[in-house]
Amino acid sequence: MTSQNPAPAAETARDTGPRPARLTAAAALAALEGLALAVGGAWILVEGLAGEPDDRGSAVTGGITLIVLALLPLLAARGLLGRRGWSRGPAVITQIMALPVAYNLLRADSVAIPAGIALAVVAVTALVLLVNPATTQALGVKGPGRAQDGKR
C-alpha cells in the first residue's frame, strides 16, 4: 500500500485551466532571448576556433560564456510553459540584464542600433507580461506578506 501526498490547493488550481496567453508570450520571449544567446555564442565560438580572431582565447571564452548564459532564459521559458512558480525569477532577471545591453547597443554608432531597439522592446514587453496579475496567478506567485496560506 502506497500513500501519496495530495497536491496543494494552489498547485491544483493553477494547473486546471488553460495557460494564459500572457504566460505563453512571456515564455516565448524568454526562449527567443535564450536562442539568440546560444546562436550568438556558437557563432563567436566557431569564429574563434576556425577564423582569424585578434585573440582566440577571448573569442572562445566569450562564445562559451554566451552559450552558458543562454541556459537561464531557456530554463525559465520551460518553467513558464510548465507553470512553475520558480521560473518567474530567472525570467525577470534575464529581462533586467537585457536592459543595459540594449542601452549600450542603442548608444553604438552602427548597425547595432536596430538590435538595441529590438532587445529593449522584447525586454520591456516580457517584463510587463511577467508582472501581469494573470501571469502571477497562473504561476501561483503570491505577493509579499502572503506566503503562508494566503494570510497576511
N, C-alpha and C positions, 0 to 999 in steps of 0.2 A: 504494500500500500504506500503510495507516494503522496505527499502533500505539496500543493503548490500555493505560493503566495499570490493572492489576488492583486491585480494591478491597481495602483492608486486611482482614486476617482478622477483626478485631474488628467492623468495619462489616458484613461479610458475616454474621457470626454474629448480630448484633443485628437484622438485617433478615429473617431466615429464619422465625422463629416468630411466633406470634400476639402482638399487643401486649398486655402485661399489663393487667388491669383497673385496677390501681392507677395506671398511667400514663395511661390513658384518663380516669379520675376526676380526676386532678390537672389534666389538660388542660381538662376540663370546668369545674372550679372556677376556673381561671385565666381561661377565656373568659367565665364568668359575671361575674367581677370586672371584666374589661375592658368588657363590655357595660354593666354598671351605671355605670361611669365615663363611658362615651360617652353614655349616655342622660341621666345627671345633668348632664353638661357641655352637651349640646344643650338641655336644659330651662333651665338657667341662662342660656345664650346667647340663647335665644328670649325669655325673660322680660326679659333685659337690653335687648334690641332693641325688643321690642314692648310691654313692660309699663311700669310706672312705678317703676323701682328708685330707691333712695336715691342710688346712684352708678352711673350707666350704664357708665362706663369700667371700674369694678371688676367689674361683673357680666359684661361682655363678656370681659374678661381672664380671669376665673375660669372661665367656660364654655370658652373656647379652651384654657386650661391643662388642664382635666379631659379634654377630648377628646384632646389630645396625650398626656397620661398614660395614656389608655386603650390606646394603641398597645403599651406594654410588655407587659401581660398578654396581649393578643390575639396578638402575635407569639410570645410564649412558648408559648401554647396551641397555636398552629400548629406550632411546632417540636417540642413534646412529642408531638403526634399523628404527626409525621413522624420521630420517634425521633432527633432531632438533639441531640447532647450539649450544645451551647451553650445550649439553651433552658432547662436546669435553673437556671442562674444567674439570669436575669431572672425566672423564676417564683418562686424563693426570695426574691429582693429584693422582689418585689411583696408577698409574704406578710409579710415583715418590716416593710415600710412600712405595711401594713394594720393591724398590731397596735396602734401608738399611736393611730391613728384610731379603732379600735374602743374603746380605753380611754377616749378623750375622749368618745365617744358614750355610753359606759356611765356616765360621770360627769355627763352632762347630766341636767337635771331636766325631762324632756319625753318626747315620743313617740320621741325618738331612741334611747332605751334598747333597744328591741327590735332596731333596726338595728345597734346596737353588739354585741348578743349574736349576731346572725346573722353579722356580719362577723368577729367573734372565732372563732366555730365554723368558718366557712369557711377562715379563715387558718390556724388550728391544724391543721385536717384536711388542708389542702393541704400544709403543711409536713411533716406526718407521711408523707403519700404520696410527697412528693418525695425524702425521705431514706431511703425504704424500699429495702432491697437489691435487690428485684426491679426497681424503677424505675431505680436507678442502673445495674444490669446491662443493662437494655434500652436505656438511653441510651449505654452504652459509657463511662460515667464511671468513672475509676479513682481510687483513694484516694491520699492523699499518699505520695510516695516510689515510686509505681508508674507513673509517667508514661511511662517508656521500656520498651517491650516487656515489661511485666509484671514487670520486675526491681526489686528494692529497692535 
